Each structure stands twice: as C-alpha cells, then as structure tokens.
Amino acid sequence: MSEQIDMARVEELAGKVIGDVAGALSLYMAYIGDQTGVFEALDGAGRLTIAELAKKTGLNEKYLHEWLGSVSAAGYVTMHEDETFSLSPEQALIFAREGQPACMQGFIQAVVSQYEQHEKAVSTFASGEGRPWGDHTQCLFCGVDRFFRPGYEANLTADWIPSLSGVEGKLKAGAKVADIGCGHGSSTVLMAQSYPDSEFHGFDYHAPSIEIAKTAAHEAGVPNVHFHVANAKEFGGADFDLACIFDALHDMGDPVGAARHIRETLKDSGTLMLVEPIAGDSFAENMNPLGQIFYAFSTTVCTPNSLSQEVALGLGAQAGQKRLTEVLKEAGFRNVRRTSETATNMVLEVTG
C-alpha cells in the first residue's frame, strides 16, 4: 500500500523546524553577544549606530552588522527605522542583567556547552554507556551555576526555607546543614550569608567545582561554610538539622542509597529539602516547552551521569513527584510533601 502524505502537515512541520533552527542560531548569537560584551554595551546606552557600537565595544563593524541583523530579527535587540539599535528594559533583563532572575544567559550558555562536545554526546547515546559530569566542558558548569544562582537568590531564603516546618527558626538560632551536590557552592554560600549563626557544609564529588566553591566562599567572607570533595553516599558528618539537594538527586546513579545516607546523617528531627525540576508524573503531563528542554538536558547530561555510576538508576530530569517519593520512601523516609514551587522547580519537604 502506498504511503499517503499530507502536504499541509509537511509544510506545517517544516515551518516549525525553520522556527526551531532560527531559535537555535539566535541562542548562539545571544551567547556571542554575552561573551563579547555587546549586550552590556547596549544596556542603558539609548540608540546607537553600528559605528557607535563598534567604537564602544572595539568590535569589527562588519561583524556587528551581521550580528545585529540576526538578533534584531529574533527580537533580542530593537532596530529602529533610522537603523540605530537599542535594548528595551525587558530585553536588558533577559540578555544583559547578570544576576537578575529573568536573565537567561546562563541557560543559553548551558545549551551551547552541549553543542561544544556534540560528538561525545552522540557516541554516549549510541553506546548506551554512561558519561560522568566531569567529562563535560567548563562551559556547562558555569552555565548551570549562572542559570540556577538567581533563582536561589530570589527564592531560597525568601520562600523555600520558610515553607519548611520549623526549619527557618532552627537556622536563625544556629543549626548544622549539609548541601549535597553543591556544585560551585552558590546555594551554600547564600544560606551561610543569610543564617550566620548556622554551620554549612557543601559536598560534591566534582573536585574542580569544590575549588571554585571555596573561592566563592572566601570572596563572600563567610566563615561558617566549609566545602568537601565527597559523593552523596559517603560524605562525612552527622547530626545535621537540615540537608539540601538542589537539582541533583535525579543525576545520581544510586539516589536511593544517597537518600538513605542522608537520612542516617540527619538528626531524628532533621529535614531534607529536595529541590527538583518541575514535572508531572507522566509523559503526557510533560509535553510542553519546559518538558522538552528538561528531557533534552536529561538525554545528554543527567541520565548519562547517572548511568556512569553504580546502580545507574537513571531517574531523569522529569522524574516527577510520585517517582521521587517512591525513591525517598525506599530510602526510609516516611513523609514527603510539596511545600513550594516555581515555574522551573518544585520543593519537597522530606522527614521521618
């Protein structure tokens, strides 16, 4: 039987692909503009000609001409009728204002990092083997930290910790805290600054990230934070009042073993705050742009990291609360409830 082709659907899908290609290249252009300081130069400068922008940045006018053509067509920069260019306040927040919750440059940088080592990603996918976190480029580590840090600054001490039963009071009075999978230490340092009478320990098995975290703590002037190279199943210490995992449990090869070790190191009255990517409990619930993004990163980063470790459970970045609860209860915890959420994350309070 001959195959029936609906040309209207072909044209519709082809149009979507063209839009996706345009978007992919626009992110690439946004990354170039970030790394070379063009967005920063445009921010607050009013309308600039190409020549004025070239003089301000020291960049080649011909390159700027082509770059501005792309990002203006994308809506990332505003082109005026007289062929001058500017950033609106909204564009500046997205592309130029480092540290603002709306700034997307860290997210964009993480995407670029995946293309940077595309051959390794293809090889890993084809082989079915794992690929550890440390096998990626520094571009990924920096991008992930840049993306998550503003969200932590906006939500961690203002909403997430206060949403937990009795935890904020303990931290103000003086508590002992473990931040597992702390990466560059942004979450750990932020908590240490906010609760100076508490003691914070950041753990991560990626030694280069711990060195960056130590530098960040020194620069922030927080004496109540300590960083250690250790994996989630073996980190040292005991009698923690609070343990935290920020967007990392699903990356672990043995999340049950990690959660079990955390439970053993907590006080009987202690709490685990688990922050994970927002997700429904089924494929169908995650068929949206955010799910598309998280599944993609899970394909090249999260699941390969899990499969590179013992047990290799491979939860994935869209595990959902139901599956996460199963993992936590298998580890021995009795109570799991969602206390807060944002557009990208859910916060689970885990006790018992």
C-alpha positions as CSV (number, residue, x, y, z in Angstrom):
1,M,0.0,0.0,0.0
2,S,1.4,3.4,-1.0
3,E,2.2,5.8,1.7
4,Q,-0.2,8.8,1.9
5,I,1.5,12.2,2.5
6,D,-0.5,15.1,3.8
7,M,1.4,18.0,2.3
8,A,-0.3,20.5,4.6
9,R,1.2,18.7,7.6
10,V,4.6,18.5,5.9
11,E,4.5,22.3,5.4
12,E,3.4,22.9,8.9
13,L,6.2,20.7,10.4
14,A,8.8,22.2,8.0
15,G,7.8,25.6,9.2
16,K,8.2,24.6,12.8
17,V,11.7,23.2,12.0
18,I,12.6,26.5,10.4
19,G,11.5,28.3,13.5
20,D,13.5,25.9,15.7
21,V,16.6,26.4,13.5
22,A,16.1,30.2,13.8
23,G,15.8,29.8,17.6
24,A,18.9,27.6,17.8
25,L,21.0,30.1,15.9
26,S,19.6,33.0,17.9
27,L,20.7,31.4,21.1
28,Y,24.2,31.1,19.5
29,M,24.2,34.8,18.6
30,A,23.0,35.7,22.1
31,Y,25.9,33.7,23.6
32,I,28.4,35.6,21.3
33,G,26.8,38.9,22.4
34,D,27.1,37.9,26.0
35,Q,30.7,36.7,25.8
36,T,31.9,39.7,23.8
37,G,30.1,42.3,25.9
38,V,27.7,43.7,23.2
39,F,24.6,43.3,25.3
40,E,26.3,45.0,28.2
41,A,27.4,47.9,25.9
42,L,23.9,48.3,24.6
43,D,22.2,48.3,28.1
44,G,21.3,51.8,29.0
45,A,23.1,53.4,26.1
46,G,20.0,54.5,24.1
47,R,20.0,54.3,20.4
48,L,23.4,53.5,18.8
49,T,24.5,53.3,15.2
50,I,26.7,50.3,14.2
51,A,29.7,52.6,14.1
52,E,29.0,53.9,17.6
53,L,28.6,50.4,18.9
54,A,31.8,49.3,17.2
55,K,33.7,52.2,18.8
56,K,32.2,51.5,22.3
57,T,33.0,47.7,22.1
58,G,36.1,47.7,20.0
59,L,34.5,45.2,17.7
60,N,34.5,44.9,13.9
61,E,31.7,46.9,12.3
62,K,31.1,44.2,9.7
63,Y,30.6,41.5,12.3
64,L,28.3,43.8,14.3
65,H,26.3,44.5,11.1
66,E,25.6,40.8,10.6
67,W,25.1,40.0,14.3
68,L,22.6,42.9,14.8
69,G,20.7,41.7,11.7
70,S,20.2,38.3,13.3
71,V,19.4,39.3,16.9
72,S,17.1,42.1,15.7
73,A,15.2,39.7,13.5
74,A,14.9,37.5,16.6
75,G,13.6,40.3,18.7
76,Y,16.5,40.2,21.1
77,V,17.6,43.7,20.1
78,T,15.4,46.6,18.9
79,M,16.2,48.0,15.5
80,H,14.7,51.5,14.8
81,E,13.7,53.0,11.5
82,D,16.9,55.0,11.2
83,E,18.9,51.8,11.6
84,T,20.0,52.5,15.1
85,F,19.9,49.8,17.8
86,S,18.9,49.7,21.4
87,L,17.8,47.4,24.2
88,S,14.4,47.8,25.8
89,P,14.3,47.4,29.6
90,E,12.8,43.9,29.0
91,Q,15.5,42.9,26.6
92,A,18.1,44.1,29.0
93,L,16.7,42.0,31.8
94,I,16.8,38.8,29.7
95,F,20.2,39.3,28.0
96,A,22.3,41.9,29.9
97,R,21.5,42.0,33.6
98,E,23.7,39.3,35.2
99,G,22.2,38.0,38.4
100,Q,18.6,39.0,37.7
101,P,16.1,36.1,37.9
102,A,14.9,36.9,34.4
103,C,18.4,36.7,32.9
104,M,18.7,33.8,30.5
105,Q,22.4,33.9,29.6
106,G,23.3,31.0,32.0
107,F,20.6,28.8,30.4
108,I,21.9,29.8,26.9
109,Q,25.5,29.0,27.9
110,A,24.5,25.6,29.1
111,V,22.8,24.9,25.8
112,V,25.9,26.0,23.9
113,S,28.0,23.6,26.0
114,Q,26.1,20.7,24.7
115,Y,26.9,21.5,21.1
116,E,30.5,22.1,22.1
117,Q,31.0,18.4,22.6
118,H,28.3,17.0,20.3
119,E,30.5,14.1,19.1
120,K,30.8,12.8,22.7
121,A,27.0,13.1,23.2
122,V,26.3,11.1,20.0
123,S,28.8,8.5,21.0
124,T,27.4,8.1,24.5
125,F,23.8,7.9,23.2
126,A,24.8,5.3,20.6
127,S,26.8,3.2,23.1
128,G,24.2,3.2,25.9
129,E,27.1,3.8,28.4
130,G,27.3,6.5,31.0
131,R,29.2,9.8,30.9
132,P,30.2,11.5,34.1
133,W,29.5,15.1,35.0
134,G,33.2,15.9,35.0
135,D,33.5,14.8,31.3
136,H,31.7,17.9,30.2
137,T,33.3,21.3,29.5
138,Q,33.6,24.2,31.9
139,C,31.0,26.0,29.8
140,L,28.4,23.6,31.2
141,F,29.4,24.0,34.8
142,C,29.5,27.8,34.6
143,G,26.2,27.9,32.6
144,V,24.4,25.8,35.1
145,D,25.6,27.9,38.0
146,R,24.7,31.2,36.2
147,F,21.2,29.9,35.4
148,F,20.3,28.5,38.9
149,R,22.0,31.1,41.1
150,P,19.5,34.0,40.5
151,G,16.6,31.6,41.2
152,Y,18.2,30.6,44.5
153,E,18.8,34.2,45.4
154,A,15.2,35.1,44.7
155,N,13.5,32.0,46.3
156,L,15.8,30.0,48.7
157,T,15.7,32.2,51.8
158,A,12.6,34.2,50.9
159,D,10.2,31.3,50.2
160,W,11.7,27.8,50.1
161,I,13.2,27.6,53.5
162,P,10.3,29.4,55.2
163,S,7.9,26.9,53.6
164,L,9.5,24.1,55.6
165,S,8.1,23.2,59.1
166,G,10.2,24.8,61.8
167,V,13.4,24.9,59.7
168,E,13.9,28.7,59.4
169,G,13.8,29.0,63.2
170,K,16.5,26.4,63.6
171,L,18.7,28.2,61.1
172,K,18.3,31.5,62.8
173,A,19.1,30.0,66.2
174,G,22.1,28.0,64.9
175,A,21.8,24.7,63.0
176,K,24.1,22.3,61.1
177,V,23.4,22.0,57.4
178,A,24.6,19.7,54.6
179,D,24.3,20.8,50.9
180,I,24.8,17.7,48.9
181,G,25.8,18.1,45.2
182,C,26.6,21.7,45.8
183,G,28.5,22.4,42.6
184,H,30.0,25.9,42.7
185,G,28.5,26.5,46.1
186,S,26.1,29.3,45.2
187,S,23.3,27.8,47.3
188,T,25.6,27.0,50.2
189,V,27.1,30.5,50.3
190,L,23.7,32.2,50.1
191,M,22.4,30.2,53.1
192,A,25.6,30.9,55.0
193,Q,25.2,34.6,54.4
194,S,21.5,34.6,55.4
195,Y,22.0,32.5,58.6
196,P,25.3,33.5,60.1
197,D,24.8,31.5,63.3
198,S,24.4,28.2,61.5
199,E,27.2,26.0,60.1
200,F,27.1,24.9,56.5
201,H,28.9,22.0,54.7
202,G,28.9,21.7,51.0
203,F,29.6,18.3,49.4
204,D,30.3,17.5,45.7
205,Y,32.2,14.7,44.1
206,H,33.5,17.0,41.3
207,A,36.8,18.4,42.8
208,P,37.2,21.4,40.3
209,S,33.7,22.6,41.4
210,I,34.6,22.4,45.0
211,E,37.7,24.5,44.4
212,I,35.5,27.2,42.8
213,A,33.1,27.0,45.7
214,K,35.9,27.5,48.2
215,T,37.0,30.6,46.3
216,A,33.4,31.9,46.2
217,A,33.1,31.4,50.0
218,H,36.4,33.3,50.6
219,E,35.3,36.2,48.4
220,A,31.9,36.4,50.1
221,G,33.6,36.4,53.5
222,V,31.5,33.7,55.1
223,P,33.5,31.8,57.8
224,N,30.6,29.5,58.6
225,V,30.8,27.5,55.4
226,H,33.0,24.5,54.6
227,F,33.4,22.6,51.3
228,H,34.4,19.0,50.9
229,V,35.0,16.6,48.0
230,A,32.7,13.7,48.6
231,N,29.9,11.8,46.9
232,A,26.3,11.7,48.2
233,K,26.6,8.2,49.6
234,E,29.7,8.7,51.6
235,F,30.0,12.3,52.8
236,G,31.1,12.8,56.4
237,G,29.4,14.3,59.3
238,A,26.4,13.6,61.5
239,D,23.5,15.2,63.4
240,F,22.6,17.6,60.6
241,D,19.4,19.6,61.2
242,L,18.9,20.2,57.5
243,A,20.1,18.5,54.4
244,C,19.6,20.0,50.9
245,I,19.8,18.7,47.4
246,F,19.3,21.3,44.6
247,D,18.5,19.8,41.2
248,A,21.0,16.9,41.7
249,L,19.2,13.8,43.1
250,H,18.0,12.7,39.6
251,D,21.6,12.9,38.3
252,M,22.8,10.3,40.9
253,G,23.4,6.7,40.0
254,D,22.0,5.5,43.3
255,P,19.6,8.1,44.6
256,V,18.1,5.6,47.0
257,G,21.5,5.0,48.5
258,A,22.2,8.7,48.7
259,A,18.9,9.5,50.3
260,R,19.4,6.6,52.8
261,H,22.8,8.0,53.8
262,I,21.3,11.5,54.2
263,R,18.6,10.1,56.5
264,E,21.3,8.4,58.6
265,T,23.3,11.6,59.0
266,L,20.2,13.7,59.9
267,K,19.0,14.2,63.5
268,D,15.7,12.4,64.2
269,S,14.1,15.8,64.0
270,G,16.0,16.7,60.8
271,T,14.6,17.7,57.4
272,L,15.7,17.0,53.9
273,M,14.8,19.8,51.4
274,L,14.8,18.3,47.9
275,V,14.6,20.8,45.0
276,E,14.0,19.1,41.7
277,P,12.9,20.2,38.2
278,I,9.1,20.8,38.0
279,A,7.5,17.8,36.2
280,G,4.3,15.8,36.1
281,D,4.1,12.1,36.8
282,S,3.6,11.0,33.2
283,F,5.0,11.7,29.7
284,A,1.7,13.3,28.7
285,E,1.9,15.9,31.5
286,N,5.4,16.9,30.4
287,M,4.6,17.6,26.7
288,N,5.3,21.3,26.9
289,P,8.3,23.5,26.1
290,L,9.8,23.2,29.6
291,G,9.5,19.4,29.5
292,Q,11.1,19.4,26.0
293,I,14.1,21.3,27.4
294,F,14.5,19.2,30.5
295,Y,14.2,15.9,28.6
296,A,16.9,17.2,26.2
297,F,19.3,18.1,29.0
298,S,18.5,14.8,30.7
299,T,19.4,13.0,27.4
300,T,22.9,14.5,27.2
301,V,23.8,15.4,30.9
302,C,21.6,13.9,33.7
303,T,20.9,10.4,32.6
304,P,24.5,9.8,31.2
305,N,25.9,10.9,34.6
306,S,23.6,8.5,36.4
307,L,24.5,5.7,34.1
308,S,28.2,6.3,34.7
309,Q,27.8,5.4,38.4
310,E,26.9,2.3,40.4
311,V,23.3,1.2,40.3
312,A,22.7,3.5,37.4
313,L,19.0,4.1,38.1
314,G,18.7,6.9,35.6
315,L,15.8,8.8,37.1
316,G,16.0,11.5,34.6
317,A,15.2,15.2,35.0
318,Q,11.5,14.7,34.6
319,A,11.0,12.0,37.2
320,G,8.0,13.8,38.8
321,Q,6.9,13.9,42.5
322,K,5.4,10.4,42.5
323,R,8.6,8.7,41.4
324,L,10.7,10.8,43.6
325,T,8.5,9.9,46.6
326,E,9.0,6.2,45.8
327,V,12.8,6.7,45.9
328,L,12.7,8.6,49.2
329,K,10.4,6.1,50.9
330,E,12.5,3.2,49.7
331,A,15.4,5.0,51.4
332,G,13.5,5.0,54.7
333,F,11.8,8.4,54.8
334,R,8.2,8.4,55.8
335,N,6.8,11.8,54.9
336,V,7.1,13.7,51.6
337,R,5.1,16.9,50.8
338,R,5.5,19.6,48.3
339,T,5.8,23.0,50.1
340,S,6.6,25.3,47.2
341,E,7.2,25.6,43.5
342,T,8.3,28.0,40.8
343,A,8.0,27.9,37.0
344,T,11.0,25.5,36.9
345,N,11.3,23.8,40.3
346,M,9.4,22.0,43.0
347,V,10.4,21.9,46.6
348,L,9.8,18.7,48.6
349,E,10.0,18.6,52.4
350,V,11.2,15.1,53.4
351,T,11.1,13.9,57.0
352,G,10.7,10.8,59.2
